[in-house]
C-alpha cells in the first residue's frame, strides 16, 4: 500500500468513529424553525457550508486575478 492509501484508510476510520460517537438527536432552533436531527449531521453540514464558502471565495478571487492579467 502506498502513503495516500494509508492516509485515506486512517481518515475513513476517524470519520466512522466520529459518526458512531455522535448519534444523539439534537434540536436546532433558528428563527421560527425547530429541526431535530443527528448531531453528526449538524457538524458535517456546518463543515460543508464552510468548505463551500471557502471554495466560492477562492474561485471569486481567482477570477479577479485572471481579469487583471488580461
N, CA and C of each residue as an Amber inpcrd file, in Angstrom:
protein
   210
   0.8380000  -1.1890000   0.0000000   0.0000000   0.0000000   0.0000000
   0.8760000   1.2430000   0.0000000   0.4130000   2.2420000  -0.7290000
   1.1800000   3.4830000  -0.7560000   0.7080000   4.4330000   0.3530000
   1.3810000   5.5440000   0.4650000   1.1460000   6.5010000   1.5480000
  -0.2700000   7.0810000   1.4940000  -0.7560000   7.4290000   0.2950000
  -2.0940000   8.0220000   0.1590000  -3.1820000   7.0420000   0.5920000
  -3.0130000   5.7770000   0.3020000  -3.9920000   4.7700000   0.6980000
  -4.0460000   4.6340000   2.2160000  -2.9040000   4.6350000   2.8490000
  -2.8490000   4.5240000   4.3130000  -3.5180000   5.7360000   4.9570000
  -3.2410000   6.9230000   4.4590000  -3.8630000   8.1510000   4.9880000
  -5.3720000   8.1030000   4.7790000  -5.8290000   7.6440000   3.6100000
  -7.2670000   7.5530000   3.3310000  -7.9440000   6.5830000   4.2920000
  -7.3190000   5.4420000   4.5630000  -7.8900000   4.4650000   5.4910000
  -7.9750000   5.0420000   6.8980000  -6.9400000   5.7440000   7.3320000
  -6.9470000   6.3640000   8.6610000  -8.0560000   7.4100000   8.7600000
  -8.2120000   8.2450000   7.7240000  -9.2630000   9.2660000   7.7380000
 -10.6540000   8.6350000   7.7530000 -10.8400000   7.5720000   6.9930000
 -12.1340000   6.8950000   6.9860000 -12.4380000   6.3090000   8.3640000
 -11.4430000   5.7070000   9.0050000 -11.6470000   5.1690000  10.3550000
 -11.9920000   6.2700000  11.3520000 -11.3380000   7.4230000  11.2350000
 -11.6520000   8.5480000  12.1210000 -13.0740000   9.0530000  11.8880000
 -13.4960000   9.1340000  10.6370000 -14.8540000   9.5980000  10.3270000
 -15.8940000   8.6160000  10.8480000 -15.6460000   7.3280000  10.6760000
 -16.5850000   6.3160000  11.1800000 -16.6680000   6.3810000  12.7060000
 -15.5320000   6.5120000  13.3670000 -15.5220000   6.6220000  14.8290000
 -16.2770000   7.8680000  15.2800000 -16.0580000   8.9680000  14.6190000
 -16.7450000  10.2270000  14.9280000 -18.2530000  10.0600000  14.7620000
 -18.6590000   9.4030000  13.6890000 -20.0770000   9.2110000  13.4170000
 -20.7290000   8.3230000  14.4690000 -20.0640000   7.2540000  14.8490000
 -20.6210000   6.3370000  15.8360000 -20.7820000   7.0200000  17.1990000
 -19.8770000   7.9070000  17.5410000 -19.9180000   8.5540000  18.8490000
 -20.8650000   9.7460000  18.9090000 -21.3760000  10.2190000  17.7790000
 -22.2370000  11.4060000  17.7640000 -23.5870000  11.1250000  17.1230000
 -24.2650000  10.1070000  17.6100000 -25.5530000   9.7420000  17.0260000
 -26.7360000  10.3500000  17.7630000 -26.4920000  11.1070000  18.8020000
 -27.5870000  11.7030000  19.5670000 -28.3840000  12.6750000  18.6980000
 -29.6770000  12.7510000  18.9580000 -30.5350000  13.6890000  18.2510000
 -30.5210000  15.0110000  19.0080000 -30.3050000  16.1020000  18.2870000
 -30.3250000  17.4350000  18.8800000 -31.3730000  18.2710000  18.1530000
 -31.8720000  19.2790000  18.8460000 -32.8480000  20.1840000  18.2480000
 -32.1670000  21.5010000  17.9300000 -32.2810000  21.9240000  16.6850000
 -31.7160000  23.1870000  16.2270000 -32.8580000  24.1840000  16.1170000
 -32.7050000  25.3270000  16.7720000 -33.7140000  26.3820000  16.7000000
 -33.1130000  27.5510000  15.9380000 -33.7620000  27.9060000  14.8290000
 -33.3060000  29.0310000  14.0150000 -34.5300000  29.8050000  13.5520000
 -34.6180000  31.0670000  13.9810000 -35.7670000  31.9250000  13.7020000
 -37.0400000  31.2160000  14.1550000 -37.9510000  30.8840000  13.2320000
 -39.2130000  30.2490000  13.6120000 -39.1790000  28.7370000  13.4020000
 -38.0120000  28.1820000  13.1070000 -37.9080000  26.7690000  12.7740000
 -37.2770000  25.9720000  13.9100000 -37.8070000  24.7850000  14.1410000
 -37.2180000  23.8130000  15.0560000 -36.9680000  22.5400000  14.2560000
 -35.7110000  22.1250000  14.1920000 -35.3500000  20.9420000  13.4210000
 -34.6190000  19.9770000  14.3420000 -35.0480000  18.7240000  14.3510000
 -34.3690000  17.6860000  15.1270000 -33.6070000  16.7880000  14.1660000
 -32.3220000  16.6080000  14.4360000 -31.5000000  15.7400000  13.5950000
 -30.2910000  15.2590000  14.3710000 -29.5750000  14.3320000  13.7950000
 -28.3890000  13.7800000  14.4190000 -27.3120000  14.8540000  14.5530000
 -26.5850000  14.7940000  15.6450000 -25.5310000  15.7700000  15.8940000
 -24.4640000  15.7350000  14.7990000 -24.1320000  14.5480000  14.3200000
 -23.1010000  14.4370000  13.2940000 -23.5470000  15.1240000  12.0010000
 -24.8390000  15.0830000  11.6900000 -25.3210000  15.7760000  10.5000000
 -25.1860000  17.2890000  10.6400000 -25.4340000  17.7840000  11.8320000
 -25.2820000  19.2250000  12.0770000 -23.8220000  19.6300000  11.9060000
 -22.9150000  18.8610000  12.4780000 -21.4870000  19.1870000  12.3960000
 -20.9950000  19.0960000  10.9560000 -21.3620000  18.0180000  10.2640000
 -20.9270000  17.8610000   8.8760000 -21.5580000  18.9190000   7.9670000
 -22.8090000  19.2750000   8.2420000 -23.4580000  20.3310000   7.4600000
 -22.7510000  21.6680000   7.6150000 -22.3870000  22.0130000   8.8390000
 -21.6460000  23.2610000   9.0720000 -20.2800000  23.2170000   8.4010000
 -19.6250000  22.0730000   8.4640000 -18.3340000  21.9170000   7.8080000
 -18.4690000  22.1060000   6.2970000 -19.4940000  21.4980000   5.7040000
 -19.6770000  21.6140000   4.2570000 -20.0330000  23.0370000   3.8390000
 -20.8230000  23.7350000   4.6540000 -21.1240000  25.1370000   4.3530000
 -19.8560000  25.9970000   4.4020000 -19.0140000  25.7500000   5.3830000
 -17.7510000  26.4830000   5.4680000 -16.8280000  26.1560000   4.3090000
 -16.7750000  24.8860000   3.9390000 -15.9500000  24.4660000   2.8040000
 -16.4390000  25.1070000   1.5170000 -17.7520000  25.0950000   1.3060000
 -18.3340000  25.6980000   0.1110000 -18.0620000  27.2030000   0.0680000
 -18.1810000  27.8620000   1.2110000 -17.8880000  29.3070000   1.2680000
 -16.4390000  29.5840000   0.8970000 -15.5270000  28.8000000   1.4200000
 -14.1140000  28.9840000   1.1050000 -13.8120000  28.7500000  -0.3600000
 -14.4190000  27.7190000  -0.9420000 -14.1930000  27.4310000  -2.3620000
 -14.7350000  28.5550000  -3.2270000 -15.9410000  29.0310000  -2.9100000
 -16.5280000  30.1060000  -3.7080000 -15.7270000  31.4040000  -3.5980000
 -15.2660000  31.7330000  -2.4090000 -14.4550000  32.9480000  -2.2580000
 -13.1200000  32.8100000  -2.9730000 -12.5250000  31.6440000  -2.9280000
 -11.2740000  31.4030000  -3.6340000 -11.4920000  31.4920000  -5.1350000
 -12.5950000  30.9370000  -5.6250000 -12.9160000  30.9830000  -7.0460000
 -13.1160000  32.4290000  -7.4890000 -13.8070000  33.2040000  -6.6700000
 -14.0450000  34.6160000  -6.9990000 -12.7270000  35.3890000  -7.0660000
 -11.8250000  35.1240000  -6.1290000 -10.5350000  35.7990000  -6.1170000
  -9.7080000  35.4200000  -7.3520000  -9.7510000  34.1550000  -7.7460000
  -9.0120000  33.7100000  -8.9220000  -9.5600000  34.3350000 -10.1990000
 -10.8700000  34.5550000 -10.2690000 -11.4620000  35.2120000 -11.4350000
 -10.9950000  36.6560000 -11.5180000 -10.9560000  37.3480000 -10.3750000
 -10.4810000  38.7370000 -10.3730000  -9.0210000  38.8250000 -10.7900000
  -8.1910000  37.8930000 -10.3290000  -6.7870000  37.8730000 -10.7340000
  -6.6550000  37.6420000 -12.2360000  -7.4780000  36.7920000 -12.7710000
  -7.4350000  36.5000000 -14.2130000  -7.8080000  37.7050000 -15.0470000
  -8.7650000  38.5070000 -14.5830000  -9.1770000  39.7090000 -15.3220000
  -8.0900000  40.7720000 -15.2670000  -7.3540000  40.8570000 -14.1750000
  -6.2940000  41.8490000 -14.0510000  -5.1330000  41.5290000 -14.9830000
  -4.9100000  40.2600000 -15.2640000  -3.7780000  39.8710000 -16.0740000
  -4.0470000  40.0400000 -17.5550000  -5.3020000  40.1400000 -17.9740000
  -5.6310000  40.2310000 -19.4000000  -5.4230000  41.6020000 -19.9280000
